[in-house]
Every structure is written in C-alpha cells, then in structure tokens.
Amino acid sequence: MAHKFEIYKDRKGEFRVRFKYNSEIMFSSEGYASKSSAKNAIASVQKNAPGAETEDNS
C-alpha cells in the first residue's frame, strides 16, 4: 500500500494520527486523549477531504 494512516502514542501519552505516502510522513495531527478520538479524526478526513480545495497564500 502506497499510503496509510497511522495511529501512535507520543511522548506525552497522547494518541496522534499521521498520514504516510510511500513511507514519507505527509502530515500529522494534534494529540488526542483517546484512541477513539484519533480514529474519529481519520474518519473525518476520509469523509470531508476528497473535494478539498487548495489555497495558495504565497
């Protein structure tokens, strides 16, 4: 698989989500207190991002 979401625990014990494409981290999330909140974040991105526009502020 070329891309995937990963849930991991950071040093503070919070759950974070990162998105990897070809083993490169493309983005990571804020920390969540529970794994279920991290899973909800993934579901939200999967549901709401397919049609996301790109905003160039340069």
Backbone torsions as a table, in degrees:
resi	resn	phi	psi	omega
1	MET	NA	129.6	-177.4
2	ALA	-79.2	-23.2	-178.4
3	HIS	-140.4	151.7	-179.6
4	LYS	-165.6	158.3	169.7
5	PHE	-95.8	142.4	174.8
6	GLU	-124.5	137.7	171.7
7	ILE	-107.7	130.7	179.4
8	TYR	-144.6	163.1	176.8
9	LYS	-99.3	132.7	178.6
10	ASP	-88.1	-174.8	-177.3
11	ARG	-65.0	-25.9	178.7
12	LYS	-84.4	-3.5	-179.2
13	GLY	87.1	9.9	178.2
14	GLU	-89.3	152.3	177.9
15	PHE	-88.6	135.0	178.2
16	ARG	-129.5	157.7	178.2
17	VAL	-117.3	136.0	170.3
18	ARG	-130.3	149.0	178.6
19	PHE	-109.9	125.8	-179.1
20	LYS	-115.5	141.2	174.0
21	TYR	-129.3	120.8	-175.4
22	ASN	49.8	46.7	177.5
23	SER	68.4	2.9	177.5
24	GLU	-98.9	131.5	178.8
25	ILE	-73.8	120.2	-179.3
26	MET	-91.3	-39.4	174.6
27	PHE	-160.1	160.5	173.9
28	SER	-137.8	158.8	-172.8
29	SER	-96.1	177.6	168.6
30	GLU	-69.6	172.0	177.0
31	GLY	-83.2	143.2	177.5
32	TYR	-121.1	146.3	-179.0
33	ALA	-71.9	-27.8	-177.7
34	SER	-129.3	154.4	177.8
35	LYS	-65.3	-34.6	179.7
36	SER	-63.7	-34.1	176.2
37	SER	-67.0	-38.5	176.6
38	ALA	-64.6	-40.9	177.6
39	LYS	-65.1	-36.6	176.6
40	ASN	-64.6	-36.2	177.4
41	ALA	-63.5	-42.4	177.1
42	ILE	-61.3	-46.8	-179.7
43	ALA	-60.5	-38.2	179.5
44	SER	-65.2	-43.9	178.1
45	VAL	-63.8	-44.5	-179.4
46	GLN	-62.2	-36.5	-178.0
47	LYS	-79.4	-43.2	-168.7
48	ASN	-98.5	-14.4	-172.3
49	ALA	-93.1	-15.7	-175.4
50	PRO	-52.3	-36.7	-178.9
51	GLY	-102.4	18.1	-175.8
52	ALA	-63.4	136.7	177.8
53	GLU	-83.7	161.9	175.7
54	THR	-105.6	128.1	177.9
55	GLU	-111.3	121.5	-178.8
56	ASP	-105.6	111.3	-177.5
57	ASN	-102.5	21.5	-178.5
58	SER	-84.2	NA	NA
